[in-house]
Amino acid sequence: AILKKHHITNEKIVLYVGSEEPRQNVDKIIKALKILSKKYPTLKLIKVGKPQWPNGRETLLRLIKRLHLTDKVIFTDYVPEEDLPKYYNAADVFIYPCAYAGWGLPPMEAMACGTPVITSNTTSLPEAVGTGGICINPHDHVALARNIGLLLTDTSLRKEKIHAGLLHVKKFSWDKEAKKLEKVYKKLNEST
């Protein structure tokens, strides 16, 4: 339904969910898309989320136009939480090259949907994805392009990352985290 909504039939889809703040490196995603567009002429990027940054969208649109990728990038803006799994499931690869993140919920959501993930090798993101994701320098659009290409063509790597991602996300749950937090509060309460 998501692919049909965006008039996508046989194209490969790269998905990014987040803002357009400079730390998110959306420009690197677009530069990687340019590299990939030669080998994968039907590859498209779906960008979910509002810009949340002054002139963020305008800057990206200028880059997209300059690189002749106008027909390769789809901006959806806000997507209701209940519809996000549909986007993750429609994607061939999820990318999140964020320079710094508090935790990295979007990559974990993608892995929970069985979508292979490429993210940054910085801050909490390697811990968030474990062996379920490919971690790269978030400023290296060439490495991003190379790894997207690998996940699109290397079936065994793709299956390995999907399987590892599904196993990794099982380690986390809101209930488990709430119980850990409750223990911390009890210890703090006992010491006062």
C-alpha positions in Angstrom: 0.0 0.0 0.0 2.9 2.4 0.8 4.6 1.7 -2.5 1.4 2.1 -4.4 0.6 5.4 -2.5 4.0 6.8 -3.8 3.6 5.3 -7.3 6.5 2.9 -6.8 6.3 -0.4 -8.7 9.7 -2.1 -9.3 12.1 0.3 -7.7 14.4 -0.5 -4.9 13.7 1.7 -1.8 16.2 3.3 0.6 14.4 4.7 3.7 15.4 7.4 6.1 13.2 8.5 9.1 14.2 11.6 10.9 14.7 15.4 10.7 16.9 17.4 8.3 19.2 18.8 10.9 22.8 18.9 9.7 23.8 16.2 12.3 21.5 13.8 10.5 23.6 13.9 7.4 20.7 13.7 4.9 23.0 15.5 2.4 25.3 12.4 2.6 22.4 10.1 1.9 21.6 12.2 -1.2 25.2 12.2 -2.3 25.3 8.4 -1.9 22.1 8.1 -3.9 23.9 10.0 -6.7 26.7 7.4 -6.7 24.2 4.6 -6.7 22.0 6.0 -9.4 24.3 4.9 -12.1 24.3 1.2 -11.1 20.7 1.3 -9.8 18.8 3.7 -12.0 15.4 2.8 -10.4 16.6 3.3 -6.8 14.6 5.8 -4.8 14.9 7.4 -1.4 11.9 7.9 0.8 12.5 10.5 3.5 10.0 10.4 6.4 9.7 13.3 8.8 9.4 17.0 8.9 12.5 19.2 8.3 12.7 20.5 11.9 15.6 22.7 10.8 15.5 26.3 9.3 16.0 26.0 5.6 16.8 22.3 5.9 14.4 21.3 3.1 15.3 24.1 0.8 19.0 23.2 1.2 18.3 19.6 0.4 16.1 20.4 -2.6 18.9 22.5 -4.1 21.3 19.7 -3.7 18.8 17.2 -5.2 18.3 19.5 -8.2 22.0 20.1 -8.7 22.7 16.3 -8.7 19.7 15.7 -11.0 17.9 13.4 -8.5 14.5 15.2 -8.5 12.7 12.0 -9.5 14.7 9.9 -7.0 13.7 11.4 -3.7 10.3 11.4 -2.0 9.5 13.5 1.0 6.6 12.4 3.1 6.9 14.8 6.0 5.0 13.5 9.1 3.8 9.9 9.1 1.6 8.6 12.0 3.4 6.3 14.4 1.0 3.4 13.4 2.0 3.8 9.7 5.8 3.7 10.2 6.1 -0.1 10.2 4.5 0.0 6.7 7.4 2.2 5.5 10.0 0.1 7.2 8.5 -3.0 5.6 8.4 -1.4 2.2 12.1 -0.5 2.3 14.9 -2.6 1.0 17.5 -0.8 3.2 17.1 1.6 6.1 19.8 4.2 6.6 20.5 6.5 9.6 23.9 8.2 9.2 23.3 10.5 12.2 26.5 12.1 13.6 25.2 11.9 17.2 22.0 10.4 18.6 20.5 9.9 22.1 19.7 6.3 21.4 18.7 5.5 17.9 15.1 4.3 17.9 14.5 4.4 14.1 17.3 1.9 13.4 15.8 -0.5 16.0 12.3 0.0 14.6 13.6 -0.9 11.2 15.4 -4.0 12.4 12.2 -5.1 14.3 10.5 -4.9 10.9 13.1 -7.1 9.2 14.7 -4.3 7.3 18.6 -4.3 7.1 20.1 -1.2 8.6 23.1 1.0 7.9 23.9 3.5 10.6 26.7 5.5 12.2 29.6 4.1 14.1 29.3 7.0 16.6 27.6 7.6 20.0 25.0 5.0 21.0 24.1 3.8 17.5 26.5 0.8 17.4 25.0 -0.4 20.7 21.5 0.2 19.5 22.0 -2.0 16.4 24.5 -4.5 17.6 25.5 -7.0 14.9 22.2 -6.3 13.2 23.4 -3.2 11.5 26.3 -2.0 9.4 28.0 0.9 11.2 30.0 3.4 9.1 31.5 6.9 9.4 28.4 9.1 9.2 30.3 11.7 7.1 31.5 9.2 4.4 28.9 9.1 1.6 31.1 6.8 -0.5 31.1 4.2 2.3 27.3 4.7 2.7 26.8 4.1 -1.1 29.1 1.0 -1.1 27.2 -0.6 1.9 23.8 0.2 0.4 24.9 -1.5 -2.8 26.1 -4.5 -0.8 22.8 -4.9 1.0 20.9 -4.6 -2.3 23.1 -7.3 -4.1 24.6 -9.6 -1.5 21.8 -11.9 -0.5 23.7 -13.8 2.2 24.8 -10.5 3.9 21.3 -9.2 3.6 19.8 -12.3 5.3 22.6 -12.3 7.9 21.8 -8.6 8.9 18.1 -9.2 8.9 18.4 -12.2 11.2 20.9 -10.5 13.5 18.7 -7.4 13.7 15.6 -9.4 14.6 17.5 -11.2 17.4 19.1 -8.0 18.7 15.9 -6.1 19.1 14.5 -8.9 21.2 17.0 -7.9 23.9 15.1 -4.6 24.4 11.5 -4.0 25.5 9.7 -1.2 27.4 8.8 -3.6 30.1 12.4 -4.7 30.7 13.6 -1.1 30.7 10.9 0.0 33.1 11.8 -2.8 35.5 15.5 -1.7 35.4 14.5 1.8 36.1 12.2 0.7 39.0 15.2 -1.1 40.6 17.3 2.0 40.3 14.6 4.1 42.0 14.2 1.5 44.8 18.0 1.5 45.5 17.9 5.3 45.5 15.0 5.3 47.9 16.7 2.8 50.2 19.8 4.9 50.4 18.0 8.1 51.5 
